[in-house]
């Protein structure tokens, strides 16, 4: 069984992004997943769309923008991490 993929849209030096990553790590004990980080500055389309809204976390069909709410993130992880 493969782990669900969670995508974190980020950029270097973003302290909110680091906080979101730490929260994902913490919740990963209960909701195992594979984290993929994408630097929005490396993709012009992502930069244009998310320039001021990072961090953004994509979990399945759910997209959470900053500020990241722990309860909403846990609910999204729960939905994709159930056997």
Secondary structure, DSSP 8 states (H G I E B T S, - for coil): ---EEEEEEE-TT-HHHHHHHHHHHHHHTTS-EEEEEEEGGG-HHHHHHHTTT--EEEETTEEEESS--HHHHHHHHHHHH--
